[in-house]
Amino acid sequence: MKLLKWILIIGLSVGMGMLISRIFATGEIHRDPCRDEHGEHDEHGEGKGRLELSRKSQELIDLKTTEAKLEPFVKKIAVVGQIAQDGESASHITCDETGVISELKVSIGSAVQKDAVLCTVKVNGGTLREIKSPVSGVVIGEFVKKGDRVDSISSIYTIADLSKLYGTFDIYEKDISAVKTGQKLLVRCIAYPDKVFDGEIIFVSPRVDEDTHTIKVRGVIQNPEYLLKFGMFVNAELLVVSEGRYIVVPQETVHIISGKRAVFIKTGDEKIEVRQVIIKDETSESAAIAEGIKEGEAVVVQDGFLLKSELLKSQMGEGCAE
């Protein structure tokens, strides 16, 4: 079936009209460019096109549809940024009594859980005291060695919570109107190209850089596995969600027919209709349909190219004199 599908596409590209006609011969084609769906004349020649395509023909071209649903339209703005050089949530570990370090159990880079034993301190003439971590995180600072004296103001370790990191991103001036706090970020880095880190915008700078015409935005990024590191450069997509809801379809389902944007709708087991649509917004991947499709209708999402070719062929044979 896949081979036959590719033969159809190749046939279209080299003008093999007879091959396509045989494939579609099992279903009659009905197209009157001078009448709309109510049978009334359209003075501009922009009436709806209709195809009748047998189930066998649909199977041969592997016709696929999706149910039209109302949903918010999401646009993605590509941004670049950098993870902050330091953690904003760090704990400095001390001993509230004077003593001597007896044993160090962790070192810089160690991941520790809350209440994990970090070291032991010999106090009060020989009593060993365990110093525990008050938080889960990563050891980013180590300031003593075995045998050193410590007290309540001497830092033994610094532990940072790296499960959430902060990053600064540059937004171009043309995109500023679409950016606000609370928007979601999808963050990626070169070190882990298949990994996506969830983030959220928490601050939008009121100042535009005079040289780059960008503004700085700050985001908090989820980093539960501690994969992202301080100072790391990252790429991100800022998700801009529409306030209204639309029928959202893949961009490849939208075609130019008679100079108008249109989609194919399956209206019956063997009936397909061309529907002119009005697009509210779009990206290279998808389009938000404001008018032309109703919720619940079956939108053709694959092989519209073949249907369009058959429709245009039928139009050439049934042209309307103007």
C-alpha positions as CSV (number, residue, x, y, z in Angstrom):
1,M,0.0,0.0,0.0
2,K,2.9,2.4,0.8
3,L,4.5,1.6,-2.6
4,L,1.2,2.4,-4.4
5,K,0.9,5.7,-2.5
6,W,4.4,6.8,-3.6
7,I,3.6,5.7,-7.2
8,L,0.6,8.1,-7.0
9,I,2.7,11.0,-5.8
10,I,5.4,10.4,-8.5
11,G,2.6,10.1,-11.1
12,L,1.3,13.5,-10.1
13,S,4.7,15.1,-10.3
14,V,5.3,13.9,-13.9
15,G,1.8,14.3,-15.2
16,M,0.6,10.7,-15.2
17,G,-3.1,11.7,-15.1
18,M,-4.3,8.4,-16.5
19,L,-2.8,6.5,-13.5
20,I,-4.6,8.8,-11.0
21,S,-7.8,8.5,-12.9
22,R,-7.8,4.7,-12.6
23,I,-7.2,4.9,-8.9
24,F,-10.1,7.2,-8.4
25,A,-12.3,5.5,-10.9
26,T,-14.1,3.6,-8.1
27,G,-15.7,6.8,-6.9
28,E,-17.4,9.5,-9.1
29,I,-16.2,13.1,-8.8
30,H,-18.8,15.8,-8.5
31,R,-17.6,19.4,-8.7
32,D,-19.6,22.4,-9.9
33,P,-17.5,25.5,-9.5
34,C,-20.4,27.8,-10.3
35,R,-22.8,26.6,-7.5
36,D,-22.5,26.6,-3.7
37,E,-23.6,23.8,-1.5
38,H,-27.3,24.9,-1.7
39,G,-27.2,24.7,-5.5
40,E,-27.1,28.5,-5.9
41,H,-24.9,30.2,-8.4
42,D,-21.7,31.8,-7.0
43,E,-20.8,34.8,-9.1
44,H,-17.2,34.6,-8.1
45,G,-16.8,31.0,-8.9
46,E,-15.9,30.1,-5.3
47,G,-18.5,27.4,-4.5
48,K,-17.5,24.4,-2.4
49,G,-15.9,21.5,-4.2
50,R,-17.1,18.0,-3.5
51,L,-15.6,14.6,-4.2
52,E,-17.1,11.2,-3.9
53,L,-14.4,8.7,-3.1
54,S,-15.0,5.0,-2.5
55,R,-13.7,3.3,0.6
56,K,-11.4,1.2,-1.6
57,S,-9.9,4.4,-3.0
58,Q,-9.5,5.8,0.5
59,E,-7.7,2.7,1.6
60,L,-5.4,2.8,-1.5
61,I,-4.2,6.4,-0.7
62,D,-4.3,5.7,3.1
63,L,-6.6,8.6,3.7
64,K,-6.5,9.8,7.3
65,T,-8.7,12.3,9.3
66,T,-8.8,13.9,12.7
67,E,-11.7,15.2,14.7
68,A,-11.9,19.0,14.9
69,K,-11.6,20.2,18.5
70,L,-11.7,23.6,20.0
71,E,-8.6,24.4,22.0
72,P,-6.2,27.3,22.7
73,F,-3.7,28.0,20.0
74,V,0.0,27.8,21.2
75,K,2.8,29.7,19.5
76,K,6.4,29.1,20.3
77,I,9.0,31.9,20.5
78,A,12.6,30.7,20.3
79,V,14.9,32.3,22.8
80,V,18.4,31.8,24.1
81,G,19.7,32.2,27.6
82,Q,22.1,31.1,30.4
83,I,21.7,29.4,33.7
84,A,22.6,31.7,36.6
85,Q,26.2,31.4,37.9
86,D,25.1,30.8,41.5
87,G,22.2,29.1,43.3
88,E,19.7,31.4,45.0
89,S,18.8,28.7,47.5
90,A,21.9,27.8,49.5
91,S,22.5,26.6,53.0
92,H,25.7,27.2,54.9
93,I,26.4,24.3,57.3
94,T,28.0,25.1,60.7
95,C,28.3,23.4,64.1
96,D,26.7,25.2,67.0
97,E,29.4,24.0,69.4
98,T,33.2,24.4,69.3
99,G,35.0,21.2,68.2
100,V,37.3,19.4,65.8
101,I,36.4,17.8,62.5
102,S,36.7,14.0,63.1
103,E,35.4,12.7,59.7
104,L,34.2,14.3,56.4
105,K,31.6,12.1,54.7
106,V,30.9,14.2,51.5
107,S,32.8,16.5,49.2
108,I,32.2,19.1,46.5
109,G,29.8,17.8,43.9
110,S,28.1,15.2,46.2
111,A,24.4,15.0,46.0
112,V,22.9,14.7,49.5
113,Q,19.4,14.1,50.9
114,K,17.9,16.0,53.7
115,D,19.1,14.7,57.1
116,A,22.1,12.9,55.5
117,V,25.2,12.9,57.7
118,L,27.7,15.3,56.3
119,C,30.5,15.0,58.9
120,T,31.3,14.2,62.5
121,V,32.7,16.7,65.0
122,K,34.5,15.8,68.3
123,V,33.1,18.2,71.0
124,N,33.2,18.5,74.8
125,G,36.4,16.6,75.3
126,G,35.6,13.7,73.0
127,T,31.9,13.4,72.3
128,L,31.2,12.8,68.6
129,R,28.4,14.8,67.1
130,E,26.9,14.2,63.7
131,I,26.3,17.2,61.5
132,K,23.3,16.6,59.2
133,S,22.1,18.4,56.0
134,P,19.0,20.5,56.6
135,V,18.1,20.3,52.9
136,S,18.4,18.1,49.8
137,G,20.8,19.4,47.3
138,V,24.4,19.4,46.0
139,V,27.6,20.3,47.9
140,I,29.0,23.4,46.2
141,G,31.4,24.5,48.9
142,E,33.8,22.6,51.3
143,F,35.8,24.8,53.7
144,V,37.5,22.4,56.2
145,K,39.6,19.3,56.4
146,K,39.9,16.6,59.0
147,G,41.4,18.0,62.2
148,D,40.3,21.6,61.7
149,R,38.6,23.4,64.5
150,V,35.0,24.7,63.9
151,D,32.5,26.7,65.8
152,S,29.1,28.3,65.2
153,I,30.4,30.9,62.8
154,S,32.7,28.6,60.8
155,S,31.2,27.2,57.6
156,I,31.8,23.6,57.0
157,Y,29.9,23.1,53.7
158,T,27.6,25.0,51.4
159,I,24.7,23.0,50.0
160,A,22.6,24.4,47.1
161,D,19.2,23.2,46.1
162,L,19.7,22.6,42.4
163,S,16.3,21.1,41.8
164,K,15.2,24.6,40.7
165,L,17.6,26.8,38.8
166,Y,17.2,30.3,37.5
167,G,18.0,31.4,33.9
168,T,18.1,34.7,32.0
169,F,16.8,34.8,28.4
170,D,16.9,37.4,25.7
171,I,13.6,38.3,24.0
172,Y,13.6,40.3,20.7
173,E,11.7,43.6,20.7
174,K,9.2,42.3,18.1
175,D,8.1,39.6,20.5
176,I,7.8,41.7,23.6
177,S,4.0,42.2,23.4
178,A,3.4,38.5,23.6
179,V,5.6,37.9,26.8
180,K,4.3,38.0,30.4
181,T,5.0,36.4,33.7
182,G,3.6,32.9,34.2
183,Q,4.2,31.7,30.7
184,K,5.8,28.3,30.3
185,L,9.3,27.6,28.9
186,L,10.6,24.4,27.3
187,V,14.4,24.4,27.9
188,R,17.0,22.4,26.2
189,C,20.8,22.2,26.2
190,I,23.6,20.8,24.1
191,A,24.7,18.3,26.8
192,Y,21.3,16.6,26.8
193,P,19.7,17.2,23.4
194,D,16.8,14.8,23.9
195,K,15.9,16.2,27.4
196,V,13.3,18.9,27.9
197,F,13.3,20.9,31.2
198,D,10.1,22.7,32.2
199,G,10.3,26.3,33.2
200,E,8.2,29.4,33.9
201,I,8.8,33.2,33.4
202,I,8.9,35.0,36.7
203,F,10.2,38.4,35.7
204,V,10.2,40.6,32.6
205,S,12.6,43.5,32.6
206,P,11.1,47.0,31.9
207,R,14.3,48.0,30.0
208,V,15.2,47.3,26.3
209,D,18.9,46.9,25.5
210,E,19.8,49.8,23.2
211,D,22.4,47.7,21.3
212,T,20.6,44.4,20.8
213,H,17.0,45.6,21.0
214,T,16.2,42.7,23.3
215,I,14.8,42.6,26.8
216,K,15.8,40.2,29.6
217,V,13.4,37.8,31.2
218,R,14.1,35.6,34.1
219,G,12.7,32.1,34.5
220,V,12.8,29.3,37.1
221,I,13.7,25.9,35.6
222,Q,12.9,22.5,37.0
223,N,16.1,20.4,37.4
224,P,15.1,17.4,39.5
225,E,18.1,15.2,38.3
226,Y,20.6,18.0,38.7
227,L,21.6,17.8,35.1
228,L,21.7,21.5,34.4
229,K,24.8,23.3,35.7
230,F,25.5,26.8,36.8
231,G,26.5,29.1,33.9
232,M,25.3,26.6,31.2
233,F,24.0,28.1,28.0
234,V,20.6,26.9,27.0
235,N,17.9,27.3,24.2
236,A,14.3,27.5,25.0
237,E,10.8,27.9,23.5
238,L,8.5,30.3,25.2
239,L,4.9,29.1,24.9
240,V,2.3,31.8,24.1
241,V,-1.2,30.5,24.6
242,S,-4.1,32.3,23.0
243,E,-7.0,33.6,25.1
244,G,-9.6,32.3,22.7
245,R,-10.1,28.7,21.5
246,Y,-9.9,27.7,17.8
247,I,-9.9,24.6,15.6
248,V,-6.2,23.8,15.5
249,V,-5.0,21.8,12.5
250,P,-1.5,20.8,11.2
251,Q,-0.2,23.3,8.6
252,E,-0.1,20.6,5.9
253,T,-3.9,20.2,6.0
254,V,-4.4,23.8,4.7
255,H,-4.2,24.2,0.9
256,I,-4.5,27.1,-1.5
257,I,-7.4,26.4,-3.8
258,S,-8.6,29.1,-6.3
259,G,-6.5,31.6,-4.3
260,K,-8.2,30.8,-1.0
261,R,-7.1,28.9,2.1
262,A,-9.1,25.7,2.3
263,V,-9.2,22.3,3.9
264,F,-10.8,18.9,3.0
265,I,-13.6,17.7,5.3
266,K,-14.9,14.2,5.2
267,T,-18.7,14.6,5.4
268,G,-19.7,11.0,4.8
269,D,-18.3,7.5,4.3
270,E,-17.5,8.3,0.7
271,K,-18.0,12.1,0.6
272,I,-15.3,14.7,0.9
273,E,-15.9,18.5,0.8
274,V,-13.5,21.4,0.2
275,R,-14.1,24.1,2.8
276,Q,-12.8,27.6,2.7
277,V,-11.4,28.7,6.0
278,I,-10.3,31.9,7.8
279,I,-7.1,31.6,9.8
280,K,-6.7,33.6,13.0
281,D,-3.1,32.8,13.6
282,E,-0.5,30.2,12.4
283,T,3.0,28.9,12.7
284,S,5.1,26.8,10.4
285,E,3.6,23.7,12.2
286,S,-0.1,24.5,12.8
287,A,-2.9,26.9,12.0
288,A,-5.8,28.3,14.2
289,I,-9.0,28.2,12.2
290,A,-11.4,30.9,13.2
291,E,-14.2,30.1,10.6
292,G,-15.0,27.3,8.2
293,I,-14.8,24.2,10.4
294,K,-17.2,23.1,13.1
295,E,-16.2,21.2,16.2
296,G,-16.5,17.4,15.6
297,E,-16.0,17.4,11.9
298,A,-13.5,15.1,10.3
299,V,-10.6,17.0,8.8
300,V,-8.4,15.3,6.3
301,V,-4.8,15.4,7.6
302,Q,-3.1,13.2,5.1
303,D,-3.0,13.0,1.3
304,G,-4.8,16.3,0.7
305,F,-2.3,16.8,-2.1
306,L,-3.9,13.9,-4.0
307,L,-7.4,15.2,-3.3
308,K,-6.5,18.7,-4.4
309,S,-5.0,17.3,-7.7
310,E,-8.2,15.4,-8.4
311,L,-10.3,18.5,-7.6
312,L,-8.3,20.8,-9.9
313,K,-8.4,18.2,-12.6
314,S,-12.2,18.1,-12.4
315,Q,-12.4,21.9,-12.4
316,M,-10.4,22.1,-15.6
317,G,-12.9,19.8,-17.2
318,E,-16.0,21.6,-15.8
319,G,-14.8,25.2,-15.9
320,C,-17.3,27.9,-15.4
321,A,-17.5,30.7,-18.0
322,E,-17.3,34.1,-16.4
